[in-house]
Amino acid sequence: MSASLAPECNEVKERYDTCFLKWYSEKYLRGQEKNNDECAPLFKDYQKCLHAALKERGIDKLLEDAREDNKENDLKHMGNKR
């Protein structure tokens, strides 16, 4: 499994990755379950850690600006899929 973008989040990412891969191989691929509710709390923990790390580095603002700059393109491309 790959390391997180933020090294301080590696442990929580590894827990999520392990849970996801187990669910994917043992349940999803066998048609038993479509929703991955059992790993959702771990994913939220990873998101929280990653968001805090990005904010600490000032990257969250750059991402926000990039999203705003490309909002029109996103709407144009996503509009075709809705």
C-alpha positions as CSV (number, residue, x, y, z in Angstrom):
1,M,0.0,0.0,0.0
2,S,1.2,3.5,-0.7
3,A,2.1,6.1,1.8
4,S,-0.1,9.1,2.5
5,L,0.6,12.5,1.0
6,A,1.1,13.5,4.7
7,P,3.4,11.2,6.6
8,E,1.6,11.9,9.9
9,C,-1.5,10.2,8.3
10,N,0.3,7.0,7.2
11,E,-1.0,4.9,10.1
12,V,-4.7,5.9,9.7
13,K,-4.4,5.5,5.9
14,E,-3.0,2.0,6.4
15,R,-5.9,1.1,8.7
16,Y,-8.4,2.3,6.1
17,D,-6.6,0.7,3.2
18,T,-6.5,-2.7,5.0
19,C,-10.2,-2.4,5.8
20,F,-11.1,-1.4,2.2
21,L,-9.1,-4.2,0.6
22,K,-10.6,-6.8,2.9
23,W,-14.1,-5.5,2.1
24,Y,-13.4,-5.3,-1.6
25,S,-12.0,-8.7,-2.0
26,E,-14.2,-10.6,0.5
27,K,-17.6,-8.9,-0.1
28,Y,-17.8,-6.5,-3.0
29,L,-16.2,-8.8,-5.6
30,R,-18.4,-11.6,-4.5
31,G,-21.5,-9.6,-4.9
32,Q,-22.4,-9.6,-1.2
33,E,-22.2,-5.9,-0.5
34,K,-22.3,-2.7,-2.5
35,N,-21.8,-0.2,0.3
36,N,-18.6,0.0,2.3
37,D,-20.2,1.2,5.5
38,E,-17.8,-0.7,7.7
39,C,-14.8,1.2,6.5
40,A,-16.5,4.6,6.4
41,P,-15.4,5.8,9.9
42,L,-11.8,4.9,9.0
43,F,-12.0,6.9,5.8
44,K,-13.4,9.9,7.7
45,D,-10.5,9.7,10.1
46,Y,-8.1,9.7,7.2
47,Q,-9.8,12.6,5.5
48,K,-9.7,14.6,8.8
49,C,-6.0,13.9,9.2
50,L,-5.2,14.7,5.6
51,H,-7.3,17.9,5.7
52,A,-5.5,19.1,8.8
53,A,-2.1,18.4,7.2
54,L,-3.0,20.2,4.0
55,K,-4.3,23.2,6.0
56,E,-1.1,23.3,8.1
57,R,0.9,23.5,4.9
58,G,-1.3,26.0,3.3
59,I,-2.3,23.6,0.5
60,D,-6.0,23.7,1.3
61,K,-6.2,27.3,0.1
62,L,-4.5,26.4,-3.2
63,L,-6.9,23.5,-3.7
64,E,-9.8,25.8,-3.0
65,D,-8.6,28.4,-5.5
66,A,-8.0,25.7,-8.1
67,R,-11.6,24.4,-7.6
68,E,-13.0,27.9,-7.9
69,D,-10.9,28.6,-11.0
70,N,-12.2,25.5,-12.7
71,K,-15.8,25.5,-11.5
72,E,-17.1,26.4,-15.0
73,N,-15.2,23.6,-16.6
74,D,-16.4,21.1,-14.0
75,L,-20.0,22.1,-14.5
76,K,-19.6,21.8,-18.3
77,H,-18.1,18.3,-18.0
78,M,-20.2,17.0,-15.1
79,G,-23.4,18.3,-16.8
80,N,-23.1,15.7,-19.5
81,K,-23.0,12.9,-16.9
82,R,-26.0,13.9,-14.8
